[in-house]
Amino acid sequence: MNGPRFNELLALVGRGLMVRTDSRKVLPGEVFVLMPSAVDKAAAYLADAIARGASWIVVDQETAVPGDLQVSLVRVEDPAETLGELADAYFNTREQAMQVVGITGTNGKTTVSYLLEGLLSACGRSVGVLGTVAYRWPGHSVDASLTTPGCWRLHELFAQMSASGVDTVIMEASSHALHQKRVAGLEFDAAALTNLTQDHLDYHHDFETYYQAKRLLFGAYPRPDKHKAANADDPYGARLLKEFPDALGFTLDDAQSGDGPMLRGSLVECTATGLHLRMEWEGKCWSLKSGLVGRHNASNLLAAQAVALGLGLGPADMQPLAPFTGVPGRLERVSNSHGLDIFVDYAHTPDALVNVQRALRNAGFKRLITVFGCGGDRDRTKRPLMGRAVAELADVCVLTSDNPRHEDPLAIMADVRPGLEKARSVIEDADRYQALLKAVALLEPGDALLVAGKGHEAYQQVGDVKHPFSDVEAVKRAVHEVKG
């Protein structure tokens, strides 16, 4: 990878030569990198890039390439890693004076990133956030297309943030992105694991592979001295703490972590109006009151503080977390003129559904009505588990469509149905708005309605088309239609 030809290419990219990973976007004189995900169609993509005028081709060591190419060919061990090097050269990423925090885990990444954004901003930092909801920094915000953008786009966003004066970047690092090395070329100053529960097994196939993808954030990327934090109450978090003894654990359950450091939290209060937490770390104690609801949010608050401690903040700096009221689509209360208690949440895994429903159960509502569905083209094995999670805690289960994508919504619902065998009451309607109408019709004062699965999303994907659909706006319309 560091041969003369590669070094020549690296120098040219550093002077502004553009790199592409999509052959359709190649312009004359540019570089085309054949990514690992494209090797099965290598011949077609290489031919297309060359026809469009590529001057440089970067491929792995095995891919067959015609011998009469009139371009400069560079073979490398790992094109995904190489793309990170090229992006770093083009955007001068490592020269940017920004601290970078990576948050990974199945649930809680977005909430923790928002908490850290508010906390660090209150401490005088200029913060950029890249995550599920948006890519944003002071003066700029755009809706996110992926939780973690592609490698070249990621470096481009870093350059834009640096030019805008951002000094701290908080990014959600998905397991897909870590496995696909979309974060190649970046250096993390801090990394945190919130938890690991069933999700994305359609991609990773088993929990061990899923865990190893998450672990990459802690062990595979530069800066081995980066601050690490992990949830000691989660089995995989506890495992991570054993594998990285210098990592800071955080616990609500008084978990033990050998001789490793631990941020211990205890719940003084957990009610419908919020949380009261008491923390202990290195002999120091402090308290925090928050309007967030649910034990899972207490863990999220601990995660944010565990990262902040590694970035140089102290216990006295944590109070700006108190006024934070939540993330769009994360147990978001939907206001209405009837005073009904309606919440929209992004929960789309069995564990997340348990957490959010338990939070509402503990708030003391008379009944819990839960509207949910499962996404198409995703892990089928979690569908009955999601049904079981809802059946265990909801008084009424309303099964509907989420984002069916390329699957038949009725077939998806059939996969969920075995998990609902022990449900108290079940209503089914594949039309999500009709399902909301039926749920709202059942809703009485003192009940709670949870609309789960899509959260902040403003669309419903059917096939390749994203149709406008916001759970928040749809349930408001349903209340007006049903209740007047």
C-alpha positions as CSV (number, residue, x, y, z in Angstrom):
1,M,0.0,0.0,0.0
2,N,2.9,2.3,0.7
3,G,4.7,1.6,-2.6
4,P,5.9,4.4,-4.9
5,R,2.8,4.4,-7.1
6,F,0.5,4.6,-4.1
7,N,2.6,7.4,-2.6
8,E,2.3,9.2,-5.9
9,L,-1.5,8.8,-5.9
10,L,-1.7,9.9,-2.3
11,A,0.3,13.1,-3.1
12,L,-2.0,13.9,-6.1
13,V,-5.1,13.4,-4.0
14,G,-3.6,15.6,-1.4
15,R,-3.4,18.3,-4.1
16,G,-7.1,17.9,-5.0
17,L,-7.5,14.9,-7.3
18,M,-11.0,13.6,-6.8
19,V,-11.7,10.0,-5.7
20,R,-14.9,8.1,-6.6
21,T,-16.4,4.8,-5.4
22,D,-19.3,5.0,-7.8
23,S,-18.2,4.4,-11.4
24,R,-21.2,6.4,-12.7
25,K,-19.9,9.6,-11.1
26,V,-16.3,9.3,-12.4
27,L,-15.1,12.3,-14.5
28,P,-12.0,12.4,-16.8
29,G,-8.7,12.2,-14.9
30,E,-10.2,11.1,-11.5
31,V,-9.6,8.1,-9.3
32,F,-11.9,5.1,-9.0
33,V,-11.7,2.8,-6.0
34,L,-13.4,-0.6,-6.3
35,M,-14.8,-1.2,-2.9
36,P,-15.0,-4.7,-1.4
37,S,-18.8,-4.7,-1.7
38,A,-18.5,-4.3,-5.5
39,V,-16.1,-7.0,-6.3
40,D,-18.8,-9.4,-7.6
41,K,-19.4,-6.9,-10.5
42,A,-15.8,-5.7,-10.8
43,A,-15.5,-6.1,-14.5
44,A,-18.6,-4.0,-15.3
45,Y,-17.7,-1.3,-12.8
46,L,-14.1,-1.1,-13.9
47,A,-15.1,-0.9,-17.5
48,D,-17.6,1.9,-16.7
49,A,-15.1,3.9,-14.8
50,I,-12.4,3.6,-17.5
51,A,-15.0,4.5,-20.2
52,R,-15.8,7.7,-18.2
53,G,-12.1,8.7,-18.2
54,A,-10.7,7.4,-14.9
55,S,-6.9,7.9,-14.8
56,W,-6.3,5.8,-11.7
57,I,-7.8,2.5,-10.6
58,V,-7.5,1.2,-7.0
59,V,-8.3,-2.5,-6.5
60,D,-7.5,-5.3,-4.1
61,Q,-4.8,-7.9,-4.7
62,E,-7.1,-10.6,-6.2
63,T,-9.4,-8.8,-8.6
64,A,-8.7,-9.6,-12.2
65,V,-7.9,-6.5,-14.3
66,P,-7.3,-6.4,-18.1
67,G,-3.6,-6.2,-18.9
68,D,-4.0,-3.5,-21.6
69,L,-5.4,-0.8,-19.3
70,Q,-4.4,2.7,-20.3
71,V,-4.7,3.9,-16.7
72,S,-2.5,3.8,-13.6
73,L,-3.3,0.7,-11.5
74,V,-2.7,0.5,-7.8
75,R,-3.3,-2.7,-5.9
76,V,-3.8,-2.6,-2.2
77,E,-4.6,-5.0,0.7
78,D,-7.9,-3.3,1.6
79,P,-9.5,-0.7,-0.6
80,A,-11.9,0.3,2.3
81,E,-8.9,1.2,4.4
82,T,-7.2,2.9,1.5
83,L,-10.2,5.0,0.8
84,G,-9.8,6.3,4.4
85,E,-6.2,7.2,3.7
86,L,-7.1,9.0,0.5
87,A,-10.0,10.9,2.1
88,D,-7.6,11.9,4.9
89,A,-5.2,13.2,2.3
90,Y,-7.9,15.1,0.4
91,F,-9.6,16.7,3.3
92,N,-6.6,16.9,5.7
93,T,-8.8,15.2,8.3
94,R,-6.1,14.4,10.8
95,E,-4.8,18.0,10.7
96,Q,-8.2,19.3,12.0
97,A,-8.1,20.3,15.7
98,M,-11.3,18.5,16.7
99,Q,-11.9,15.9,19.4
100,V,-14.0,13.0,18.0
101,V,-16.4,10.9,20.1
102,G,-17.9,7.6,18.7
103,I,-21.0,6.2,20.3
104,T,-22.0,2.7,19.4
105,G,-24.6,0.2,20.7
106,T,-28.0,-1.2,19.7
107,N,-30.1,1.3,21.6
108,G,-29.5,4.7,23.1
109,K,-26.9,6.1,20.6
110,T,-29.0,9.0,19.5
111,T,-30.1,10.0,23.0
112,V,-26.5,9.8,24.3
113,S,-25.2,11.9,21.4
114,Y,-27.9,14.6,22.1
115,L,-27.1,14.6,25.8
116,L,-23.4,15.1,25.1
117,E,-24.1,17.8,22.5
118,G,-26.1,19.8,25.1
119,L,-23.6,19.2,27.9
120,L,-20.4,20.0,25.9
121,S,-22.1,23.1,24.3
122,A,-23.0,24.4,27.8
123,C,-19.4,24.0,28.7
124,G,-18.4,26.3,25.9
125,R,-17.5,23.9,23.1
126,S,-18.7,24.1,19.5
127,V,-20.2,20.7,18.8
128,G,-21.0,18.8,15.6
129,V,-23.3,15.7,15.6
130,L,-23.5,13.0,13.0
131,G,-26.2,10.5,13.7
132,T,-29.6,8.9,12.9
133,V,-31.6,12.1,13.0
134,A,-29.4,14.7,11.3
135,Y,-25.9,15.9,10.5
136,R,-25.7,19.2,12.3
137,W,-23.4,21.8,13.8
138,P,-23.9,25.5,14.6
139,G,-25.5,27.2,11.6
140,H,-26.0,23.9,9.7
141,S,-28.4,21.0,9.7
142,V,-29.4,18.4,7.2
143,D,-31.5,15.3,7.6
144,A,-29.4,12.1,7.9
145,S,-29.5,9.6,5.1
146,L,-27.5,7.0,7.1
147,T,-26.7,6.8,10.8
148,T,-23.0,6.8,9.8
149,P,-22.3,8.3,6.3
150,G,-20.0,6.7,3.8
151,C,-16.3,7.2,4.3
152,W,-15.7,10.0,1.7
153,R,-18.8,11.8,2.8
154,L,-17.8,11.5,6.4
155,H,-14.5,13.1,5.8
156,E,-16.2,15.8,3.8
157,L,-18.5,16.6,6.7
158,F,-15.5,16.7,9.1
159,A,-13.9,19.3,6.8
160,Q,-17.0,21.4,6.8
161,M,-17.4,21.3,10.5
162,S,-13.7,22.2,11.0
163,A,-14.1,25.2,8.7
164,S,-17.1,26.3,10.8
165,G,-15.1,26.3,14.0
166,V,-16.4,23.0,15.5
167,D,-14.0,21.6,18.1
168,T,-15.8,18.5,19.2
169,V,-17.5,15.9,16.9
170,I,-20.0,13.4,18.3
171,M,-20.9,10.6,15.9
172,E,-23.1,7.5,16.1
173,A,-21.1,4.6,14.8
174,S,-23.3,1.8,13.5
175,S,-22.2,-1.8,13.3
176,H,-22.6,-1.7,9.5
177,A,-20.3,1.3,9.3
178,L,-17.7,-0.2,11.6
179,H,-17.6,-3.5,9.7
180,Q,-17.5,-1.8,6.3
181,K,-14.8,0.6,7.5
182,R,-16.7,3.7,6.7
183,V,-14.8,5.4,9.6
184,A,-11.4,4.5,8.1
185,G,-8.9,7.4,8.3
186,L,-10.5,8.9,11.4
187,E,-9.1,9.0,14.9
188,F,-11.3,8.8,17.9
189,D,-10.6,10.5,21.2
190,A,-13.4,8.7,23.0
191,A,-15.6,5.7,22.4
192,A,-18.7,4.3,24.2
193,L,-20.9,1.2,24.1
194,T,-24.5,1.7,25.3
195,N,-25.6,-2.0,25.0
196,L,-25.9,-4.9,22.6
197,T,-29.3,-6.5,21.9
198,Q,-30.8,-8.3,19.0
199,D,-30.7,-6.2,15.8
200,H,-29.1,-6.4,12.3
201,L,-28.6,-10.2,12.4
202,D,-29.8,-10.2,8.8
203,Y,-26.4,-8.6,8.1
204,H,-24.2,-10.0,10.9
205,H,-25.9,-13.4,11.1
206,D,-25.0,-14.0,14.8
207,F,-24.3,-12.1,18.0
208,E,-20.6,-12.8,18.1
209,T,-20.1,-11.2,14.7
210,Y,-22.3,-8.3,15.7
211,Y,-20.3,-7.8,18.9
212,Q,-17.0,-8.0,17.0
213,A,-18.2,-5.3,14.7
214,K,-19.0,-3.0,17.6
215,R,-15.7,-3.9,19.3
216,L,-13.8,-2.4,16.3
217,L,-14.5,1.1,17.6
218,F,-12.5,0.2,20.7
219,G,-9.7,-1.9,19.4
220,A,-9.2,-1.6,15.7
221,Y,-9.1,2.2,15.0
222,P,-6.2,4.6,15.7
223,R,-5.5,6.1,19.1
224,P,-5.2,3.1,21.3
225,D,-5.1,5.6,24.2
226,K,-8.5,6.9,23.5
227,H,-11.0,7.1,26.4
228,K,-13.3,4.1,26.5
229,A,-16.6,3.7,28.3
230,A,-19.0,0.7,28.4
231,N,-22.3,-0.3,30.1
232,A,-21.3,-2.7,32.8
233,D,-25.0,-3.8,33.2
234,D,-25.0,-5.2,29.7
235,P,-23.4,-8.6,29.2
236,Y,-21.5,-7.5,26.1
237,G,-20.5,-4.2,27.8
238,A,-19.2,-6.3,30.8
239,R,-17.2,-8.4,28.3
240,L,-15.8,-5.3,26.7
241,L,-14.7,-4.0,30.0
242,K,-12.8,-7.2,30.7
243,E,-11.1,-7.0,27.3
244,F,-10.1,-3.4,27.8
245,P,-9.3,-3.0,31.5
246,D,-8.6,0.7,31.1
247,A,-12.2,1.4,30.0
248,L,-14.6,3.2,32.3
249,G,-17.6,1.2,33.2
250,F,-21.0,2.7,34.1
251,T,-23.6,0.9,36.1
252,L,-27.1,1.2,37.7
253,D,-27.0,-2.3,39.1
254,D,-23.8,-2.0,41.1
255,A,-22.0,-4.2,38.6
256,Q,-18.4,-5.2,39.4
257,S,-15.5,-4.8,36.9
258,G,-12.4,-6.2,38.6
259,D,-10.0,-3.4,39.2
260,G,-11.2,-1.2,36.4
261,P,-12.7,2.3,37.0
262,M,-16.5,2.5,37.4
263,L,-19.1,5.3,37.4
264,R,-21.8,4.1,39.7
265,G,-25.3,5.5,39.5
266,S,-28.3,4.9,41.7
267,L,-32.0,5.8,41.0
268,V,-33.4,7.9,43.8
269,E,-36.6,8.5,41.8
270,C,-38.0,7.2,38.6
271,T,-41.5,8.6,37.9
272,A,-43.7,9.9,35.1
273,T,-42.1,13.3,35.7
274,G,-38.5,12.3,35.4
275,L,-35.5,10.8,37.1
276,H,-33.4,11.6,40.1
277,L,-29.9,10.1,39.9
278,R,-27.0,10.0,42.3
279,M,-23.5,9.3,41.0
280,E,-20.3,8.1,42.5
281,W,-16.9,8.1,40.8
282,E,-13.3,8.2,42.2
283,G,-14.6,9.1,45.7
284,K,-16.8,12.0,44.4
285,C,-20.6,12.1,44.7
286,W,-23.1,14.2,42.9
287,S,-26.8,14.2,42.0
288,L,-28.8,15.0,38.9
289,K,-32.5,15.5,38.2
290,S,-33.8,15.0,34.7
291,G,-37.1,15.3,32.9
292,L,-36.3,12.1,30.9
293,V,-38.5,9.1,31.7
294,G,-37.5,5.5,32.2
295,R,-34.6,3.5,33.6
296,H,-33.1,3.2,30.1
297,N,-32.7,6.9,30.0
298,A,-31.0,6.8,33.4
299,S,-28.4,4.5,31.7
300,N,-28.2,6.9,28.8
301,L,-27.4,9.7,31.3
302,L,-24.7,7.6,32.9
303,A,-23.2,6.9,29.4
304,A,-23.0,10.6,28.6
305,Q,-21.3,11.4,31.9
306,A,-18.9,8.5,31.5
307,V,-17.8,10.0,28.1
308,A,-17.7,13.5,29.5
309,L,-15.4,12.5,32.4
310,G,-13.0,11.1,29.8
311,L,-13.0,14.4,27.9
312,G,-11.9,16.3,31.0
313,L,-15.2,17.4,32.5
314,G,-15.8,16.9,36.3
315,P,-18.8,16.2,38.5
316,A,-19.5,19.9,38.9
317,D,-19.9,20.2,35.1
318,M,-22.8,17.7,34.7
319,Q,-25.8,19.9,35.7
320,P,-26.5,21.1,32.1
321,L,-27.8,17.6,31.5
322,A,-30.8,18.4,33.8
323,P,-33.0,20.5,31.4
324,F,-32.7,18.1,28.4
325,T,-36.2,16.9,27.6
326,G,-35.5,14.4,24.9
327,V,-34.7,13.5,21.3
328,P,-37.3,13.9,18.5
329,G,-39.0,10.5,18.2
330,R,-37.6,9.1,21.4
331,L,-40.4,8.8,23.9
332,E,-41.6,12.1,22.4
333,R,-44.9,13.3,23.9
334,V,-47.5,14.3,21.3
335,S,-49.4,17.3,22.4
336,N,-53.2,17.4,21.8
337,S,-56.2,19.4,22.9
338,H,-57.8,16.4,24.7
339,G,-55.0,15.9,27.2
340,L,-54.4,12.4,26.0
341,D,-51.0,10.8,26.9
342,I,-49.5,9.8,23.5
343,F,-45.9,9.0,22.9
344,V,-43.9,8.3,19.7
345,D,-40.7,6.3,20.0
346,Y,-38.1,4.8,17.6
347,A,-38.1,1.5,19.4
348,H,-37.6,-1.2,16.8
349,T,-35.9,-4.0,18.6
350,P,-37.2,-6.3,21.3
351,D,-35.0,-4.7,24.0
352,A,-36.0,-1.2,23.1
353,L,-39.7,-2.1,23.1
354,V,-39.3,-3.6,26.6
355,N,-37.5,-0.5,27.9
356,V,-39.9,2.1,26.6
357,Q,-43.0,0.2,27.6
358,R,-41.6,-0.5,31.0
359,A,-40.9,3.2,31.4
360,L,-44.6,4.0,30.7
361,R,-45.8,1.1,32.9
362,N,-43.8,2.5,35.8
363,A,-45.3,5.9,35.2
364,G,-48.6,4.6,36.5
365,F,-51.0,4.8,33.5
366,K,-54.2,2.8,33.8
367,R,-53.6,1.0,30.4
368,L,-50.9,0.9,27.8
369,I,-51.8,0.6,24.1
370,T,-48.9,-0.1,21.9
371,V,-48.9,0.3,18.1
372,F,-45.9,-1.4,16.4
373,G,-44.7,-3.2,13.3
374,C,-41.5,-4.7,11.9
375,G,-39.4,-3.5,9.0
376,G,-39.2,-5.4,5.8
377,D,-35.8,-6.7,4.4
378,R,-34.5,-6.9,7.9
379,D,-33.8,-9.6,10.5
380,R,-36.8,-11.9,10.5
381,T,-35.8,-13.7,13.6
382,K,-36.5,-10.7,15.8
383,R,-40.1,-10.3,14.6
384,P,-41.8,-12.8,17.0
385,L,-39.5,-11.5,19.8
386,M,-40.8,-8.0,19.2
387,G,-44.4,-9.4,19.3
388,R,-43.6,-11.1,22.6
389,A,-42.0,-7.9,24.1
390,V,-45.2,-6.0,23.3
391,A,-47.5,-8.8,24.5
392,E,-45.8,-8.9,27.9
393,L,-46.2,-5.3,28.7
394,A,-49.1,-3.8,26.7
395,D,-52.8,-4.1,27.5
396,V,-53.6,-3.7,23.9
397,C,-51.2,-4.7,21.0
398,V,-51.9,-3.0,17.7
399,L,-50.0,-4.7,15.0
400,T,-49.4,-2.9,11.7
401,S,-46.8,-2.0,9.1
402,D,-43.5,-0.2,9.7
403,N,-41.4,0.2,6.6
404,P,-42.3,-2.9,4.6
405,R,-39.8,-2.1,1.9
406,H,-39.8,-5.0,-0.6
407,E,-41.8,-7.5,1.6
408,D,-45.6,-8.1,1.8
409,P,-46.8,-6.3,5.0
410,L,-49.2,-9.2,5.7
411,A,-46.3,-11.7,5.5
412,I,-44.3,-9.5,8.0
413,M,-47.2,-9.4,10.4
414,A,-47.6,-13.2,10.1
415,D,-43.9,-13.5,11.3
416,V,-44.8,-11.3,14.3
417,R,-48.0,-13.1,15.2
418,P,-46.5,-16.1,17.1
419,G,-45.0,-13.7,19.6
420,L,-48.5,-12.3,20.4
421,E,-50.0,-15.6,21.5
422,K,-50.2,-14.5,25.2
423,A,-51.3,-10.9,24.5
424,R,-54.3,-9.6,26.4
425,S,-55.8,-8.0,23.3
426,V,-54.7,-7.8,19.7
427,I,-55.8,-5.5,16.9
428,E,-54.3,-5.8,13.4
429,D,-54.4,-3.5,10.4
430,A,-51.7,-3.4,7.8
431,D,-52.5,0.3,7.0
432,R,-50.5,2.2,9.6
433,Y,-52.9,5.2,9.7
434,Q,-55.9,3.0,10.1
435,A,-54.2,1.2,12.9
436,L,-53.6,4.6,14.6
437,L,-57.2,5.5,14.2
438,K,-58.2,2.2,15.9
439,A,-55.7,2.8,18.7
440,V,-56.9,6.4,19.3
441,A,-60.5,5.2,19.4
442,L,-59.6,3.0,22.4
443,L,-57.7,5.7,24.2
444,E,-59.2,7.1,27.4
445,P,-57.9,9.7,29.9
446,G,-55.4,7.9,32.1
447,D,-54.2,5.6,29.4
448,A,-51.0,5.8,27.5
449,L,-50.7,5.3,23.8
450,L,-47.2,4.3,22.5
451,V,-46.6,4.5,18.7
452,A,-43.3,2.6,18.3
453,G,-40.9,1.8,15.5
454,K,-40.4,4.9,13.3
455,G,-39.8,7.7,15.8
456,H,-38.4,10.8,14.0
457,E,-38.8,9.3,10.5
458,A,-40.9,11.4,8.2
459,Y,-41.7,8.6,5.7
460,Q,-42.9,5.1,5.2
461,Q,-40.9,3.1,2.7
462,V,-42.9,0.8,0.4
463,G,-40.7,-0.8,-2.2
464,D,-38.1,1.7,-3.2
465,V,-40.4,4.7,-2.6
466,K,-40.5,6.7,0.6
467,H,-44.0,8.0,1.1
468,P,-44.4,11.0,3.4
469,F,-45.5,9.7,6.8
470,S,-44.8,11.1,10.3
471,D,-46.1,9.2,13.3
472,V,-46.3,12.4,15.2
473,E,-48.4,14.2,12.6
474,A,-50.4,11.1,11.8
475,V,-51.4,10.5,15.3
476,K,-52.3,14.2,15.8
477,R,-54.6,13.9,12.7
478,A,-56.1,10.6,14.1
479,V,-56.9,12.3,17.4
480,H,-58.7,15.1,15.6
481,E,-60.5,12.7,13.3
482,V,-61.6,10.4,16.1
483,K,-62.0,12.7,19.1
484,G,-63.0,15.8,17.3
